[in-house]
């Protein structure tokens, strides 16, 4: 048998194997797609289960090491940091955002790096929840979630990390309560300055300002004011939320279909594609009350970029925030470009504040294949240095003085919090990990 014949037979057998895999994978994709979806597989404890909002706790993985997106393995850090981490997803998406796949799970990654990891689950809003506004989410529900985290973890101090609207909710909450026990805040692609930036959201804001004169004229003679609208009628149905997220990467949304056809024989790719597609195609209703608040206060009046924003009958003073702050933006984000997200470092009063660029678009920056070595790893390093047990202050008894009648000093009104345990866990040593750093970094 000649070498040419052997080569032809070998290539024929390889093609036959590929066609067999394509047929088997195609059948699973058509009829048993649920077997391909890998999201939401990390074990968690349900700390709180309310009418809509819930809180999850992700403990240390049972394994000694976890697999990463590049196929390598990372040992699990058993010594946990003193300050728990609360992950805050945006509205309109499912909890799978931070637990997309076993190798691309932010909750699993953070827990394996020694953080007591909690996740705020905004639930699945229905029509009866369409009226919920920014105060409901940023003040009432997020405040209740933090109370549950403190009670469960035994730590008064907490760190928060939010993507997109989730980061904005973290900032709005701290702007309203000014809680010194919220030690660290990380925002990822969170919209702040819609007036001077570029991108899709900024374009909408610019159009609104361009029509401001005509809008004022109409409002003077009619009752067609956005403030008077029923917020429930402004709610985005799930399909509209899905469309909005897909438009953050319109080219990728189309080319992935071709990739699916040409790579149907690749089982791992098929799992990744099916999982991501299921995530994008199952977005949730976006509350109309939040849309109304954003349209009036953020887009129409530009309050957020000025550092103070009316949130219902509360005032969120972002320019008074003292928490340590790390803000990220995606290098190719067309929805929230860097200049829109970067504004927050100029607004807050934090001494420790920093802005960084990371690879990826609006979604890729937090759940993409490069996010693990960029935003995730950098957040671990940054938090590890700021999540140790607080040093106890030494109380000194003052010498007795003559009794003098004085007016009692009023205590500031704050939400009730769980009492911390008597002993705090020792600070874990920061894990030495090489994270890819981007060229642009700004430290305020």
ABEGO torsion letter per residue (X at the ends): XBAAAAAAAAAAAAAAAAAAAAAAAAAAAAABAAAABABGABBBBBABBBAABBBBBBBBBABABBBBAAGBBBBBBABBBABBBBBBBBBGBBAAAABABAABBAAAAAAAAGBBBBBBBAEBBBAAAAABBAAAAAAAAAAAAAAAAAAAAGBABBBBBBBEAAAAAAAAAAAAAGBAABABBBBBGBBABAAABBEAAAAAAAAAAAAAAAAAAAAAABABBAAABBAAAABBBAAAAAAAAAAABAAAAAAAAAAAAAAAABAAAAAAAAAAAAAAAABBBBBAAAAAAAAAAAAAAGAAAAGBBBBEABBBBAAABABBBBBBBBAABAABBAAAAAAAAAABABABBBBBBBBEBAAAAAABAAAAABAAAAAAAAAAAAABBBBBBBBBBBBBBBBBBBBBBBBBBBBBBBBBBABBBBBBBBBBBBBBBBABBBBX
